[in-house]
Amino acid sequence: MKNFITSIMLAFSVYGYSQTEKETDSIVETTITALDEIVISKKKVLYTQKSDRLVFNVENSIVSEGGTALDVLSRAPGVVVSQDGDLSIRGQQGVAVMINGKLTQLSQKELANYLKATTSSNIKQIEVITNPSSKYDAAGKAGIINIILKKPNASGLKGTAFTSYGRGRKNRTNSGFNLNYNKDKWGVFGNYSYTFRGEEERKEFNQTQYTDQTRQEIASKNHQTSITDEPLTSNNFKIGTQYEVSPKTNLEFYVDAKIGRYQNMADGTNTVFNTSNQPIFDAVTYNDSKEKWNDYTYAFSGLHKFNDTGKNMAFDFEYETSKFRSNQFQSADNTANATVVNDRRGFIPSQLRVFTGKLDFVNPFKEKQSIEWGFKGSIKNNDNPSVYEYFENNQWLIDTNSTNHFEYNEQIYAAYANYKYQLEKLNIQVGLRTEYTAINIDQKTLNEEHATDYLKWFPSLSLKYEFTNNHSTHASYSKRINRPSQFDLNPFRFYDDSFNYSQGNPNLIPEITHAMEIGYVWKSNFMASVYFNSTKDVFTEVYNYNPDTNTTVTTQINVDKSYNYGINITNTAEFYKWWSVNTLFNVFENKFMGQVLNSNTIDPIMTLNVSVQNSFTISDTWKAEGNAQYQSKSNLGVYQRDGFFDFSIGISKQVLAKKGNVKLNFTDVFNTNNFYIKSVVAQTGFDKRYDLDNRIATIAFTYRI
């Protein structure tokens, strides 16, 4: 049934192209202008395709209402979210995430929790930038995802209030408001949101250990299961002010706070079978992890216009301080034999401080020529003392193999120049960015210190040629870097349970990517591109299983190189005034080369990703959506991910003189958007299956003040 529905929706979407007016803005509001007896109406659009990015207009999506930022990202075309919240674009991992144009400093886990705690009602649009110019940070080998939050700017008192209730396996609620008041030269804005997200996941993990790398004889099998209960509560607020010093100068200051807690309670089993398929170890496991965080960001920015020709200067200073604490407890009761598994507990605090300063200039000179240039500096400190204990002889003892005090210091200084030249039909943009990185790692527990620094250059080039008003072609190139975070480098252990833990690798070195793309655009309806990315020292996640201790360690290593290449097609079709379809069709392949766990064979997989978004206008106040996404098998380093399918529907009704809006949506209707991976490398085989909590019914109400 799901394959049939996908085929029908795809066939409809590519049947024809619409003749709608080309939109030049990322967000197109519904407006009506009366000129005597002539009425001009603009329709809201779900996607806007630009030369260097795809813009997903979240506020125009019914299905996205009432969810979280992570839910919305999982439905953005070309973007895939793993079970741990890791993002990929066009099948390539290593994505930089920006909030309102500012690069986040959170770890993958902290970012996933933040996105889960950010309601979709606060999101205006999401930009997927696959080949950024030198003006942007060079971070992120796969590109940049920029999440733009709503910010009313009309005069007087304006804003929105929202609330929603959802039910999957657990309850989910979101409530909050956005307010803005402007008068004369002053403006005040703020927002608040409360989020509760209940979640239950069902996991299954199978491992097969062979006697040697020929994998002809099985040494042992390990089967693990768990059912998690993962409540998350978050309070996010932001308050700020704007002041117009003069008609040419504007200043802004705001404070952004994210305060939350998360708990992961998991009941599971862990069974080890011998060569005769008899259990030699059989344990009932329990894990309880409690996390709390508070993150405060203080920002001061401004814009000064030197003249009316576009010459201006912008500055942005930001200080972020974040405290994170995780308290863990794990236990296991073995019933198969006399082997005793000690209870464990961990205390993992972390404090992050980041200062960022940025200065940008735009200087037009001569006709149709301009240069952008600027500087940026960031200083980061992360202090992470962790203590693990185990229970033995009726007392808690410190585990010296796991306890560690790790301090990470990073400084990055950047400068860039970006030259733009517009001829009659040809637009040229060429840029160069340089970034100097200095890192100091202090392993205080082991009294070891490691320092490294390097200077890298990142050129970029973008060309666009317009044959006519309706036909154009473009090409782009950029060099990018993906640095290992402080969490990737920290060798301390983070236990999921008594038998599974993740561990950083202090020997990781940055990934360097060269990205190229060439494409063709017809009107605002059709765009096709071919892309090729080459990455050196690519990261890949690996699992190391120790049969003696029945313990699996997850870590990252560098592989020699990888290639990511494919074809991307987007299409907008309007069959009737009441029905429009947006389609994204992407075929890609990831090819990894290098020695991984004593194996140099990593088979590439050709992968198909199709996203079809149907919008229906039932009446002046009733609208509906039916959205589907399918991805076939793909590879993530040495691991293969099974295909997945997602089908979601939604309907909305305007009420209260069109100031209010009620939306009802159902996501992952067939419960088929799951995460299954497997691998057979060296003398170990893995099979992980995550039955995610994605099938959710949500009712949401929004009111415009």
Buried (B, 14 or more C-beta within 10 A) or exposed (E): EBEEBBEEBBEBBBEEBBEBEEBEEBBBEEEEEEEEEEEEEBBBBBBBBBBBBBBBBBBBBBBBBBBBBBBBBBBBBBBBBBBEBBBBBBBBBBBBBBBEEBBBBBBBBBBBBBBBBBBBBBBBBBBBBBBBBBBBBBBBBBBBBBBBBBBBEEEEEBBBBBBBBBBBBBEBBBBBBBBBBBEEEEBBBBBBBBBBBBBBBBBBBBBBBBEEEEBEEBBBBBBBBBBBBBBBBBBBBBBBBBBBEEEEBBBBBBEBBBBBBBBBBBEBBBBBBEEEEEBBBBBEBBBBBBBBBBBBBBBBBBBBBEEEEEBBBBBBBBBBBBBBBBBBBBBBEBEEEEEEBBBBBBBBBBBBBBBBBBBBBBBBEEEEEBBBBBBBBBBBBBBBBBBBBBBEEEEEEEBEEBBBBBBBBBBBBBBBBBBBBBEEEEBBBBBBBBBBBBBBBBBEBEEEEEEEEEEBEBBBBBBBBBEEEEEBBBBBBBBBBBBBBBBBBBBBBBBBBBBBBBBBBBEBBBBBBBBBBBBBBBBBBBBBBBBBBBBBBBBBBBBEBEEEEBBBBBBBBBBBBBBBBBEBBBBBBBBEEEBBBBBBBBBBBBBBBBEBBEBEEBEBBEBBBBBBBBBBBEEEEEBBBBBBBBBBBBBBBBBBBBBBBBBBBBBBBBEEEEEBBBBBBBBBBBBBBBBBBBBBBBBBBBBBBBBBBBBBBBBBBBBBE
